[in-house]
Amino acid sequence: MIVDGKFYEVQKYVSETGHVFSFEILIANKKFMDKLPSDLQKLVIKAAHDATLKQRKLMAASEGQFKAQVVKAGMKVNELTPG
């Protein structure tokens, strides 16, 4: 959002607050899942789990790229600490 909105053109600072969590939704029809043999049900569930892990890795990489872009554009990044 900060990159797409070109915030770096009008503001000097940005704080990493971690208040946004991006996700994708995977939906399966219960009747469909119940009709699958148990080995295929397990396969679908494992694939969903694997896709979740991959999506999180991709999102982390994207966030790193966005941060690099705004820093390159001149923004100063405030990294907050717990407290």
C-alpha positions in Angstrom: 0.0 0.0 0.0 2.8 2.4 0.9 4.5 1.7 -2.4 1.4 1.5 -4.5 0.1 4.8 -2.9 3.5 6.4 -3.5 3.6 7.7 0.0 7.4 8.1 -0.4 6.6 11.1 -2.6 5.0 13.1 0.2 6.3 11.8 3.5 9.8 11.3 4.9 9.1 8.6 7.6 7.4 5.3 7.8 7.0 3.1 10.9 7.0 -0.7 10.8 4.0 -1.4 13.1 3.2 -4.9 12.0 -0.5 -4.1 12.3 -1.4 -5.6 8.9 -1.5 -9.3 8.1 -2.1 -10.3 4.5 -3.6 -13.7 3.7 -5.3 -15.8 1.1 -8.4 -17.8 1.7 -8.8 -21.4 0.7 -12.3 -22.7 0.7 -13.4 -26.3 0.2 -17.0 -27.6 0.0 -17.7 -30.0 2.9 -19.8 -32.3 0.8 -17.0 -32.5 -1.8 -14.4 -33.2 0.9 -16.5 -35.8 2.6 -17.0 -37.7 -0.6 -13.2 -37.9 -1.2 -11.4 -41.1 0.0 -9.4 -40.4 3.2 -6.1 -40.6 1.4 -7.2 -37.8 -0.9 -8.6 -35.7 1.9 -5.2 -35.9 3.6 -3.6 -34.9 0.4 -5.8 -31.8 0.0 -5.3 -30.8 3.6 -1.5 -31.2 3.2 -1.5 -29.2 0.0 -3.5 -26.4 1.8 -0.9 -26.4 4.6 2.0 -26.3 2.1 0.3 -23.5 0.3 -0.1 -21.5 3.5 3.7 -21.9 4.3 4.6 -20.8 0.7 2.3 -17.8 0.8 3.8 -16.6 4.1 7.3 -16.9 2.6 6.3 -15.0 -0.5 4.7 -12.3 1.6 7.8 -11.9 3.8 9.9 -11.5 0.6 7.5 -9.0 -0.8 7.6 -6.9 2.4 11.4 -6.9 2.2 11.2 -5.7 -1.4 8.7 -3.0 -0.5 10.9 -1.8 2.3 13.9 -1.6 0.0 11.9 0.4 -2.5 10.8 3.1 0.0 14.3 3.3 1.5 15.7 3.7 -2.0 13.1 6.4 -2.6 14.4 8.3 0.4 12.1 7.3 3.3 13.5 6.7 6.7 12.1 3.5 8.3 11.3 3.5 12.1 11.6 0.0 13.4 9.6 -0.3 16.6 10.7 -2.3 19.5 8.5 -4.2 22.0 7.8 -2.3 25.1 
